Amino acid sequence: MTCVGRRTLPFVLAVVLCLSSTACNVVRVTLNTPLTPEQVAFIVPGQTTMTEVVTKLGTPDTISDAETGVVATYRFLDLKYSRVNFGWLAKPWTPVDPDLIFSRTGLGFDEFQVFCNRDWVVVHQGFQRGPTRPPFHPYPF
């Protein structure tokens, strides 16, 4: 009898693991091409022109007037979303469909801004990050 128990235990654990993994969602959303500091390292304030920036990075999303020149903005988003619904495991044994969801979300665009003078020469550049991502929250609590 103990020999049968030793054989079924790994099987039961494998079934529980497979069932729990079916309640997992992992999503990655990318809008525009995310920019990194390495990709914009070629920009030297006072020397690089806006034409060189556009040639290497592409067309900016917006170009706005400023008092001393223009501001070009590149917007991008690289969002990772994960979710596990532990309530799904109780579904076969309960008449209700409980949602015990652990998830991580957060949405905010990141920006890379290039400030140019009236001659279209870069005077300053920098990243502006979106809001920090919140910690995991158990729902419906």
C-alpha positions in Angstrom: 0.0 0.0 0.0 2.8 2.4 0.7 4.4 1.7 -2.7 1.2 2.9 -4.4 1.2 6.1 -2.2 4.8 6.8 -3.3 3.9 6.5 -7.0 0.7 8.6 -6.8 2.2 11.5 -4.8 4.4 12.7 -7.7 1.5 12.3 -10.1 -0.9 14.3 -7.8 1.7 17.1 -7.3 2.2 17.3 -11.1 -1.5 17.6 -11.7 -1.9 20.3 -9.1 1.1 22.2 -10.6 -0.4 21.9 -14.1 -3.8 23.1 -12.9 -2.4 26.0 -11.0 -0.3 27.1 -14.0 -3.4 27.3 -16.2 -4.7 30.2 -14.0 -1.6 32.3 -14.8 -1.5 35.2 -17.3 1.7 36.9 -18.3 1.4 39.8 -20.8 4.0 42.2 -22.2 2.9 45.3 -24.0 5.3 47.5 -26.0 4.3 50.7 -27.7 6.9 52.4 -29.9 10.5 51.4 -29.5 11.7 51.6 -25.9 14.8 53.9 -25.8 17.8 53.1 -23.5 20.6 55.4 -22.4 23.0 53.4 -24.6 20.9 54.2 -27.7 21.0 58.0 -27.0 24.7 58.1 -25.9 25.6 59.6 -29.3 23.9 62.9 -28.4 26.5 65.5 -27.3 24.9 68.7 -26.1 26.1 71.7 -28.1 27.3 69.5 -31.0 24.6 67.1 -32.1 21.9 68.5 -34.4 18.2 67.6 -34.5 18.7 66.1 -37.9 21.2 63.6 -36.5 18.8 62.7 -33.7 16.0 62.1 -36.2 18.2 60.0 -38.4 19.2 57.6 -35.6 16.0 57.6 -33.5 13.3 58.3 -36.0 10.6 60.9 -36.0 9.6 62.2 -32.6 6.1 61.9 -31.4 5.7 65.6 -30.7 7.7 68.8 -31.4 6.7 71.8 -29.3 7.8 75.4 -29.3 9.7 76.7 -26.3 11.0 80.2 -25.4 14.6 79.3 -26.4 13.9 76.8 -29.2 12.0 73.5 -29.5 11.4 70.4 -27.5 11.1 67.0 -29.3 9.5 64.2 -27.3 9.7 60.4 -28.0 7.1 58.4 -26.0 7.4 54.7 -25.4 5.9 52.1 -23.1 7.2 48.7 -22.1 4.6 47.2 -19.7 4.8 43.8 -18.1 1.6 42.5 -16.5 1.3 39.2 -14.6 -1.7 37.7 -12.8 -2.4 34.5 -10.9 -5.9 33.5 -10.0 -5.7 31.1 -7.0 -9.5 31.0 -6.8 -9.5 28.9 -9.9 -8.2 25.9 -8.0 -11.2 25.9 -5.7 -13.7 26.0 -8.6 -14.3 22.2 -8.9 -15.2 22.0 -5.2 -17.3 25.1 -4.7 -20.6 26.3 -6.2 -19.2 29.8 -6.5 -16.4 31.1 -8.7 -14.0 32.8 -6.3 -11.4 35.2 -7.7 -8.3 35.3 -5.5 -6.1 37.3 -7.9 -2.6 38.4 -7.3 -1.6 40.9 -10.0 0.8 43.6 -10.8 -0.2 46.5 -13.1 0.8 50.0 -13.7 0.5 52.2 -16.8 2.5 55.2 -17.5 4.4 56.3 -20.6 8.1 56.9 -20.5 9.5 59.8 -22.5 12.8 60.9 -23.9 13.0 64.6 -24.5 15.5 66.6 -26.6 15.7 70.3 -26.1 17.1 72.3 -29.1 18.0 75.9 -29.5 16.8 78.1 -32.4 19.6 76.7 -34.7 18.3 73.1 -34.1 21.4 72.1 -32.0 20.7 69.9 -29.0 21.3 71.8 -25.7 19.8 69.2 -23.3 18.3 65.8 -23.4 16.8 63.5 -20.7 14.5 60.7 -19.8 11.2 61.2 -18.0 9.9 58.0 -16.4 6.3 57.2 -15.8 4.9 56.5 -12.4 6.5 53.7 -10.4 4.7 50.4 -10.6 2.6 49.5 -7.5 3.4 46.4 -5.5 1.4 43.2 -5.8 -2.1 43.5 -4.4 -4.4 40.5 -3.5 -7.9 41.0 -4.8 -10.7 41.1 -3.8 -9.2 42.2 -0.5 
